[in-house]
Amino acid sequence: MKFLSNRRMKLVAGLAIALAVALSVSPLLVNDQTFAQAGRKTSENQKKNPNASGNPEEAARQEQEKRDRQKIDKTQPPATMSIDTNVVNVEAVVYNKKTGSILGGLKKENFEIYEDGIKQEIENFATPEAPVTMVLLLEYSKLVDVLGSPAGGFFEFGRVEILRPAYEFVSRFVQPKDFISVVAYDIRPTPLVDFTDDKSKLMAAVNLLIRNNPAFSESNLFDALNLVLKGGKGDSVVLEENKSKSDTTEYAGLEEVNSRTAILLVSSGLDTFSKINFDQARKIVENAGVPIYVIGTGNLFMKLYDNHPAMDPSRGGVLVAGGIRIDRLSMLQAQNTLKTFADSTGGKYFPVTFAGEIPNVLQSVSALVRNQYSLGYTPTNTRQEGKRRKIQVKVNLGDQIDPKLVVIQHRQSYVEEKIGQKK
């Protein structure tokens, strides 16, 4: 159960309690008060069976009393009770800083969670055994070709190098019972394959991108993250040959999935003009409780173009390729954006410069995703001012390992609800 995604549970619980109160309390209190106020008395037999009398006048009188009681019932304030089910879920991976090896076999007693420095009670705990529900979110705009081609042209080399991580992840690391979805984005996010455990469908989706041409130059990362986390309407497949097509499809967000979840994002981190800004996107990824593992392609650009004459500060320091303006500062900012998303959600940022790095990176991603401990707690702080709260996870391993060598990878924060704010 993800934080701030419990509206359905709250509604069902609230309705159930209100119904129970209405059935067990209201008839006794309201009806007896009504009779007392009206100065009427009713026999025990009539209370048990109001229609026992065969007298038409008595039946009419009882029917009128029933209507009067209904009017009075409507004037009574409804019973209101609420249950706070805002459980904060934290996925945590524990590993040795020196060797990089995963520390497994941990129990609930090994963990402690603190929110803004206050220790919280761990209510939910699950070991890393369940399959993974994961989204492969892939940047697929004309910028991909610019970043991939030394000449700045739109050649297959760019798509192959940028999309290679997704293809290799599907072919080598997706396991039985994993449910994976593939979403590509340019000016808008496009779900290519909904969640499936069919490898052939997933590989076909990535191959479709490799074989075709991007339709737009824009890369709206923030909007794409919003879709895969919160759900909504995504575009149908948009490629160069049918970019005027405007069909949409409903897509369920990871925020509503009650299982082990993650995102593998392959992106430069650039965002041209999403409908939401960076601060809004950061709040969305923080509150979703879904780790984002990022393969950043910005270093590939720096390797290819850092010595390009156009990148010389004395000449403006801006490269224009395929109508796209790129400079060193914007690339550094984009990489910082990706790192922020990864760190704040408990994922990890992998800047890739050479294709030869990809297999090791994917192996690391797979190991991290499959060794996440799921922890959950209900915050003791009931404040609702829309402020950011910090999360800290500690692990006690006794004398097994030097505490200085223990790294705990987990989400760092979330933003609390604000009274009156739309969820």
C-alpha positions, 0 to 999 in steps of 0.5 A: 500500500503506497502512501497517499494512495489509500482513498479507496480503502478510506472510503470503504472503511468509512462507509462500513463504520457509518453503516454499522453506527446507523444500524446499531445506534440511530434507530434506538436513539432517534426513534425513542426520542421521537416517540417521547417528544410526540407524547406517544406510547407504543405497546411492546407487541407493536414495537416488534411488529408495527403492522400487527393491527388489522385496523386501517386507521391504525395502519394509516397512523403508523404509516404517518409516524414512519414518514415523520421519523424519516423527516427527523432522521434526515435532520440529524447530523450523520455519524462521522468516523475516520480511520487513518490508513496512510501507511508509508512504505519504504523499500530498503536494500542493504549492502556492503560498501566495500565489496558491493555484496548484498546483505540478505537474510535480515529480519524485522528486528534488524531494522529501525525507521525514523521520521524527522528523527522520531522512531516509528513502529514498523507495522509491515515487513516483507522479505525480498521474495516476491516477483517484481512489477516494473516499468521500463521508461524510455526516452524516445525523441529525436534527441535520442539520435542527436545524443547517439550520433557523433555527426549529430544526424539521425542514425540508427546508432543512436537508438541502438545505443540508447535502447540497448539497456531496455532490450538487454534487461528484458532478454537477460534479467526479466524472470518468470512471474515478473510483470513488466510494462514498456513506456516510451516518451517524447512530447507525450508518454506512450505505453507500448506494452501494458504489464505482462510476463510475456518476454516476446511482447516486451522485446517486440516493443523495444525492437519497434522503437529501434526499427522506427524513427522518433516523431518529435524533438521534445522530451517531457520527462516529468509528464512521463513519470507522472503517468507511470506513477499516478496513471492516466491517459497515454498516447497510442504508439506515435512514430514518424509515419503516424505522428498525427495520430491522437488516440489515447489509452488508459494506463494504471499507475504504479502508485496503486500497485500493492506489490514490489515495484520499481522503474528503470528509466533510460534518459538524458534527464532533459525536459523541454516543456512538461505540463508539470515542473520539477518541484511537482515532479519531485513531490510525485516521485517522493510520495509514490514510494516506487524506487527509480533506477536510472541509466543516464545517457548524458555522459554519452553526449558529453563524450561525443560532443565535449570537444565539438567547436560549438561547445567552446564557451568562446563560441557560445557553448551551445550545440544545435543539432536537428533543431535541438539546442544543447549546452553543457550546463543544461546536460549537467542540470539534467543529470542532477535531476536524474540523481535527485529522483533516484536518491530520493526514491531509494533507487540509484543513478548510473551514468553510462558513458560507454556501451560496455558498461551496460551489462554490469549496470543492468546486473546491479539494477537486477540485484538491487530490485530483487533484494528490496526489503519492504517496510511500512509504518503509520507516522506518529506525526498527524500534522497536515501542512504540506511539509517535507518529512525525512526518512531514515532507516537503520540496520543493526547487524551486531558484530557481523560487519563494521557499521561503517561499511553498511549502506542502506538504500531507501527513499529519503523523504515524502511530502505530507498531505495539506488540509484542503489540498487536492490529492 
